[in-house]
Amino acid sequence: MNVDLQNAWNTLAAKISKQFGMDANLEAILFLIGIQEYGKVPDKLAKDQKLEMMHIAICSLLSDYGYYTYTGNDKDGWPHWDRNKKLPNLSDEEQDYLIKEAILNYFKDLP
């Protein structure tokens, strides 16, 4: 991973850790983005719903890269996306880079 991206990631993770009083690892940040995209904080989430929150985040983040298109919310308020194209085969390191880059772009665009 390039040094600039890693430094920006470390800065963002430290800021989120301080703000929320938690260890802001990749999964935790994806969960927070999922909640942001869902638009409300659910009272309780089952394990599969927590994974769904992270899936929402991934779809939202990768929509900026043309992989997904937001199609709207269902009757329960859950957002949905259509896949536009298949993700390329990426190594774990390449996947990590792509997601971290997308997360940094996401937070850069927030007011």
WOVENGI-V456865 format. One record per pair of residues at least 24 apart in sequence whose C-alpha atoms are under 7 Angstrom apart, sorted by the first residue. I is the first residue (numbers start at 0). J is the second residue. D is the distance in whole Angstrom. If there is no record, write none. Layout:
BEGIN
i-><I;I>
j-><J;J>
d-><D;D>
END
This chain:
BEGIN
i-><0;8;8;29;29;32;37;37;60;60>
j-><96;99;103;53;56;56;77;78;101;102>
d-><6;7;7;5;6;5;6;6;6;7>
END
